[in-house]
């Protein structure tokens, strides 16, 4: 029988844990964006060495499990003098892992930019960095919005792995409640609903940005 009392008592705990999940998702997505942009810049404009570094990073992140990456970073941070930084380790691991996929998303978007626009920017004397910042990046970002939304939804669904290093996000909080109350539906149904709501928020932001920039024509 569905225990309403357990359900109601679990909601505030899950809501508090949801803020950790949101913060972790935002941090990981920010790292993913930065890593992806820097990696694709190295790959397409950083010469031979930059291309090698970028492809090595992408291969390492895509070729090893996120679980292993999380443990490597978590136990590696103390070597840098950063102890008891579970949240930072989780954000870095999830963000850097996602950054490899973001690199490929941006690479496809950058290659789709019209060469004529780049040639025109060179004609008026813009530097390569300025061309990237004011011509290539805006177009690539708009083109890649739907794929970035899908990738960031995956980032959200990767956050439960942070429980491995005792980051109390939504799933870990739900497991702790379930272990204490010996109930499942009363805890995991609202937990699943929470992830659906957060994922829909990501999609709605993506759609809002797409609509905002839909009038632009490059």
ABEGO torsion letter per residue (X at the ends): XBBAAAAAAAAAAAAAAAAAAAAAAAAAAAAAAAAAAAAAAAAAAAEAAAAAAAAAAAAAAAABBAAAAAAAAAAAAAAAGBBGBAAAAAAAAAAAAAAAAAAAAAAAAAAABBAAAAAAAAAAGBBAAAAAAAAAAAAAAAAAAAAAAAAAAAAAAAAAAAAAAGBBBAAAAAAAAAAAAGBAAAAAAAAAAAAAAAAAAAAAAAAAAAAAAAABBX
